Amino acid sequence: MDELRPGMRADVYWAGRLTLCGGRDDLERYERVFAAYFGERAPAGRRATAAPPPRLRLVVREGSAPGTAARGEEGQVPPAAALASASEVLRHRDVADLDPVERAQLRRLLAAFALRGEVRRSARRRPARRGEVDPHRTVRELLRRGGEPARLRRHRRAERPRRIVLLVDISGSMAPYADALLRFAHAATRGSRTEVFTIGTRLTRVTRELSHRDPDLAMTALAEAVPDWRGGTRLGELLREFLDRWGQRGMARGAVVVLLSDGWERGDPELLGAQMRRLRRLAHRVIWANPRKARPGYAPLAAGMAAALPSVDAFVEGHSLAALERLAAVVRGARPAPVEGADRA
């Protein structure tokens, strides 16, 4: 503004439009704010072209009546509504605070989610341009050419994603988050080596139920298969059952194990701590996603959470879509924030 002529309305208008608008969606907001501050008179010079109708959006109001936004659009008062894309708003909203319409939109976003495991080098080898010489393929090439010198054939170790094991808490304390976390688990089963279990008062393997491509059909099948919705939590006993029945036999060996729970334990916390140490020795990494972690002033003081934390490699949030995106990045191998109180000795 120091470089312009403040008395020239057109200069101020076009300078602000060129520097403050990052896309066509910003034009409508800029026109409305400029008119509210400087008045309704059109600026000199070329008239701004009308922006296209806005895409699906959510209106976020803070203490305003339904008609406040409409009055702001007429220029009588500054606009009190902040418009943003629906998906961007929902990414950071706590799942427990969503209304039915927002939950339906969150389900559509989760249906398009994808989870890939951290890759590891396998014992198998595949042809490659660079790498070690493959003697078998090289000799076969020589024989095919009648002993004439041939190009050396090479191979290298192949990579494959690690198995992912999701243990989803469906107890009463996790009821506001259970549906979103299970839909996240459904998305994780597509195109990756993922096993899913529900934990509450019982341990239930639900990988087959979540194999339906349609999320709603998968959730219906899961609801019929799981008998302990909104019950108590026996994390220590169920983790021991998982390790005895599946984990020790190979499902947890070298896998990325993710527990999605708030850590409330009705049983003995020492049992949970012992089973977590056992799991830590089998798994490649142990990740704990706690939806309560995002609340202000949260501290892992619950007996179960405190007992499990020393055996956890990554302790992350799980309350929103953005938190689940960060969880997916940690599963793929991204470095999370250090776990406070974890014992790495």
Number of C-alpha atoms within 10 A of each C-alpha: 9 5 5 10 11 11 8 11 15 16 17 16 19 16 12 14 17 9 8 12 14 10 8 12 15 14 19 18 17 16 18 18 18 17 20 18 12 13 13 14 8 15 18 12 11 9 8 13 8 10 14 10 8 12 10 9 13 17 14 13 14 9 8 11 10 9 8 16 18 15 14 17 20 14 18 14 15 18 18 19 17 12 14 15 13 16 17 13 16 20 18 13 16 20 23 16 11 14 9 9 8 18 17 12 14 21 17 14 16 22 18 9 19 17 24 21 22 21 14 14 13 12 9 11 14 11 16 15 11 10 12 14 16 17 13 11 15 17 15 14 18 16 13 11 11 10 11 10 11 15 9 15 20 19 18 18 16 15 15 15 16 23 23 27 25 23 24 23 31 28 23 15 17 26 15 17 20 23 16 22 26 27 23 24 26 29 22 26 25 17 10 17 17 24 22 22 20 26 27 25 21 22 22 20 18 21 20 13 18 27 16 16 13 11 20 14 14 20 18 12 17 20 14 9 13 18 14 19 19 16 17 20 25 23 30 23 17 20 22 20 15 22 19 11 12 13 20 16 10 13 21 25 20 16 23 24 27 22 21 26 27 22 28 21 19 14 16 15 22 14 18 25 22 17 23 24 17 17 24 19 15 21 21 17 22 23 22 26 22 21 25 19 17 16 11 7 6 9 12 18 11 13 18 24 21 18 22 24 23 19 25 24 21 23 23 24 21 27 26 22 25 17 21 23 17 17 24 20 17 19 24 17 15 12 11 16 11 11 15 12 12 16 11 8 4
